[in-house]
Amino acid sequence: MDYERESELLKALGHPIRLQIVEELLLDECNVNKIMNTLNIPQSIVSQHLGVLKNKRIVVARKEGVRTCYRLVEKKVQSIVNILKG
């Protein structure tokens, strides 16, 4: 096991907003506006947290014109969220 990588993954998921974003992305890839509206938080906060998730290679972004869509790529995240849900 790569303890450093696993620790970084858990740290990235260790914020309530990032957990909510990840939970939304488990349902479907989406853009910042959709996440903003669903979680009722400002765009700058959503972008900041998506940046952390992207930096840790948990999500990837793809451009659709002027929109950026995010999707989960780290397979372990779904298992982690399911464990946390109990």
N, C-alpha and C positions, 0 to 999 in steps of 0.2 A: 504494500500500500504506500502511496505517495502521501505521507503525513502532512507535508507542507501544502500540497494542492488541496487536500481534503479540508484542512484547517482554513484555508483561504475561501473555499466554497462556503463553509459554515459561517464564517465571518460576514461574507457578502449577504447571506440569507438572514443574518442576525438582526435585521432592522424591520420593524413592523410594516413600514411602507413597502420595502422591497419584497417582503413575504406576500403582501397583497398584490403587488404587481405580478409576481411570479404566478400566483394563483389565477389571476386573470389570463396570463399568457398560456397557462395549461389548457384553458378552454379554447383559445384561438389566438393567432397572431393578431396584433393590433397596433394602432399608432398612438402617439402621445395624447391626442385629443380624446380618444376613446378612454384611455386610462385616466386622464384628468377628470372626465365627466363621471366615470364609474366610481372613482375614489374620492371625488370632490376635493381635489387638491390642486394648487397652482402648477402651471406648465413648467416653471423653473425647477420645482421640487421633483416632478416626474422625470424631467430630463436628467437631473443630477443623479437620481437613483438608477435610472436606466444606464447611465454612464458607468456606474460602479458595476452593475451586472454585466455590461458589455466588456468592461476591462477585465473581468474575471472569467470571461468566455462562457458565461451562463446563457446569455442571449446574443443574437446577431441581429443586425439591422440591414434592411434593404430598402432602396429608394423606389418610390412609385411617384414619379413626377416631383412635386414639392413635398410630398408626404414621405415619412420614414416609417416603415413597418418593422416591428420587432417580433422575434419568435424565440422560444426556448431551444437551446441545442444541447444543454447539459442533461443527460438522461437521468442522472441520480436525483434531480430536483423533484420529480414527480413522487418518487419513493419517500423523499424527506418530507414533503408536504403531507402525503398520506399518513405518515407516522405521526406528524404533529397534530393532524386532525383527530387521531385516535380511532 
